[in-house]
Amino acid sequence: MRVRCIELVAAAGLLALTANAGRAQTAEMTFFVTSAGSGKGADLGGLAGADAICQRLAQAAGAGARTWRAYLSTQAADGAAAVNARDRIGAGPWRNAKGTVIASSVAELHGAAASLTKQTALTEKGEVVNGRGDTPNQHDILTGSQADGTAFGPGEDRTCGNYTRSGSEGAVMLGHHDRSGLDDTPPSKSWNMSHLSRGGCSQDALRSTGGAGLLYCFAAN
């Protein structure tokens, strides 16, 4: 009986050490894909609402001490200047929930050396996000950005009204977190500029092209 008790205590200690190690690693996380979106398609409540989603999920994962920003660009509208996603996310380096470095700098993140794939673009919980070939496919991530992380010019809507629309009008630029599409062209393999949403900005419209209204979140500090 005493041997059994010792074994149970040892097992409990090992579990506690593993849990503590997991929490410590998550606390060092500086990048994740959201495990959920707003639930209202591309209506995130603007940039502030999108940032709040990142902050809330990071807080729940034990990484709330950092300042989190959604990787989103906005277009110039109503007298307000455009905002570039690349200018919102700090200087790097960025690590996922498992400690893997996604990129060391803004330049690397937007270049060929970025280590952003289905296996590394994990949620704040350290989980893999469904990609092409999975059911349901959720590889479309909202970015509203060009490949270099800058905003689109004014005119054609590429941001669903700067993330305030959830109906049948407008469109938003999406990236493929798994770097996989229908062919081998650069857009299909782009993590931040693959294609526009089709059918509008609603949750159903995003779902129909292989998404769930998910975001990339980066720690800016």
N, C-alpha and C positions, 0 to 999 in steps of 0.2 A: 504493500500500500504506500509506504514511504517513497519507494522508487517511482511509483506512478505519480505521486504528488510532485516530486522533483521534476519529472518529465513535463508535467502540465505547466509548472512554473517557468521552466526553460522555454517551452513553446510560447507561452504568453509574452515572455520577455523578448523573444525573437520577433513576434508580431508587432510589439510596441516599437522596437527598433526599426522595423521595416516601415511602419506607418510614419514614424518621425522622419525617417530619411525621405519618404515620399513628400511629406509636407515641406521639408527644407528645400527639396528640389523645386517644388512648385513655387515656393517663395522667390526663387531665382528666375522664374519664368518671365520673359519679356515679349513673348509673342504667342498668340493663339488664334484659332478659328473659333468663332462663337458656337456653342453647342445649340443655340437657339437664336432666332431673330426677334423682330418686334411682334410677329404674329399678324402684322398688317401689311405684308408685302414689303414694298420699298418705302412705305411711310414709316420713317424712323423717328419723326419729330425733329428733322433737320440734323445738323452735325452734333448739336448739343445732346439730342436724344440718342444718337448713335454712340457717342462717347459714354453716355450714362449706361448703356447696355454693356459695353466693354468693362466699365468700372465695376458694375454690379456683379458680373460673372467672375471677374478677377477676385473681387472681395470674397465671394463664396468659395473660391478655390484656394484662398489663403495668400493671395498676391495683391491685396487691395492697397498696400502701402505705396504703390507706384501710381503715377498719373498715366492713365490709359487713354489712347486715342484710336478711333476707328480709321482704318485706311480708306478714306473717301475724299474725292475731289468735288467741288461745287462749281457751277457755272455762274458767270456774272449775270446778275438779274436785279431789277428794281433798285438800281443805284449801288448795289453791293458788289465788290470786286470778287473775282473768282478765287478759289482756294485750291492749292495743290496738295494732294494726299502726301506726297513725298516731304512736304515742308511741315507736316503735323506730327511726325512720328519719332522725333529725336534723331540721334546720330548712330545708334547701335553700339555694340553688337546686340543681336536679338536671338534669344534661345527659346525653344519650345518647352513644354512641361516635362520633357524627359532630359533636358539639358543640351539637346542638339542645337548647334549654332545654325540659324537660318541664313544669316548674312552678317557681316562685320561692319558694314557701312551702308549709307543710302545708295552710293554708287554700285556697290556689290549687289545689293538687293535688286536693282534694276538692270543688272547685267547678266551675262551668261554664267557667272560663278555662283549665283544664288542657289542655295540648297533647299529649295521649296518644292516638295513633292507630296504625294498622298501619304507617304510614310512619315513625313516630318511636319506637315501642316496639321497638327493635332489640335484638339479642343483644349479649353482650359482645364479639363479633367484628364488630359493625356490620352484621349480616345481618338481613333481614326475616324475621319468623316467619310461617309459613303461617296464613292466616285463612279466614273463611267463603268458600267457592267454590274454595279450593285443595285439592289432594289430597296428603297427608291434611290435613284441617282440624285445626289445633292452637291455636285461639284461646282455649280455656278455660285460664285461669291460676289456680292455687290462691291463695286469699286468706283464707278463713275469716272474712271481715269483712263488716260492714255498710257501706252506701254512704259513711258519714262516717268510715270507718276504725276504728270501734270494734268491740269483741267482741260476740258474741251472748250472751244470758243463759244460765245453766245449764239443762240439760234436753235438748231435742232436739239431737242431735249435728250440728254444722255445721263440724267441724274434723277429722273422722276420728280421734277420740280424741286431739285435740291433736297430730295428725300422727305417730301411732304405729301406725295400722291400714293394712293393705293387702289385706284380705279382702272378703267380700261384705256385711259389716255396716257401718253408719254411712254418713255422707255429708260432703261438704265444699263450702263455698261457693266458687263460681268466678266470675271476671270475664272479659269479652271484651276482649282487648288491641286488637282491630280495631274495637271499638265497633259491632259489627254482629251482628244476630241474625235470628230468624225474622220479626220485625215491627219497628215503630218505637216500641215502648214503652220507657220509661226503663231497665228492667232489661236489655233486649236490647242497649242502647247503653252499658251501664255497664262500666267497666274493672275494677271490683272487686266487684260484686254483681249478677251476672246470673241465676244459677240454681244449685241444688244438683247435685252429681254424682248420677247414677242408676245403681243396680246395685251400689253399694258404693264401696270405696276402692282397689280394685286397679288396676293399670296398664291392664288391659283395660276396666274400668269407666270410667276417665277417657278412654280412647281412644274409647269408643263414643259419647260425647257431644261429641266434638270437641276433645280435649286430649291432652296428653302428660306431664302432671305437672310443667309448667313453673312457674317462680316469677318474681315481680318482685323485683329486688335494688336497694337504695338504699344509698349511702354515707352513714353517719351522722356523718361528720366531714369 
